[in-house]
């Protein structure tokens, strides 16, 4: 499972850091590297483009996991270059941007857009697997998520736009509910498609999301 990102248009990045001259760039050695949006090569290319655009790149770093850590070792090694920067341009997911803001104590700007949690297929193709909705329905859909796999997120499908197993959206997109039907049929569990399910509750995960595992365990023990 990876956090899938894409690079923002360079013009947007320049606009976001328009008031800053000196830039330190932080990439990510995990997901952004695999997506070719924030690895060593992409960070180097960004540094070159910013220099051509008149910015001063004070330094670059690609920690192993930009979302979980901007290590104290990195902060020590690059302390002077970080101190010299007006802003930190972060080439990782939004989690990484917030981590950098917290740990580096510097203004930050995202160079990437965070799209979804997904998996990599052939030839750098990525597909969304889970949107972390907090109300998993995989038990009655044969392990195929209709929230992410269905263009309309239908919980009682398919809709009238399916045609020979393909979604009306096009671009070779398979109908999620045809896939679900075929999976359940092969398992002898088509009866699960006959059960009505109410519209999805978007209150299942309140924003901002917070989970207190200690409190949850205490509640479970009391039941």
PyMOL commands that set and color helices and strands:
alter all, ss='L'
color gray80, all
select helices_A, chain A and resi 10-16+31-34+40-52+72-77+79-84+94-104+122-124+138-140+146-149+176-187+190-194+213-222
alter helices_A, ss='H'
color red, helices_A
select strands_A, chain A and resi 2-7+22-28+56-63+87-90+108-110+112-120+126-130
alter strands_A, ss='S'
color yellow, strands_A
deselect
rebuild
show_as cartoon
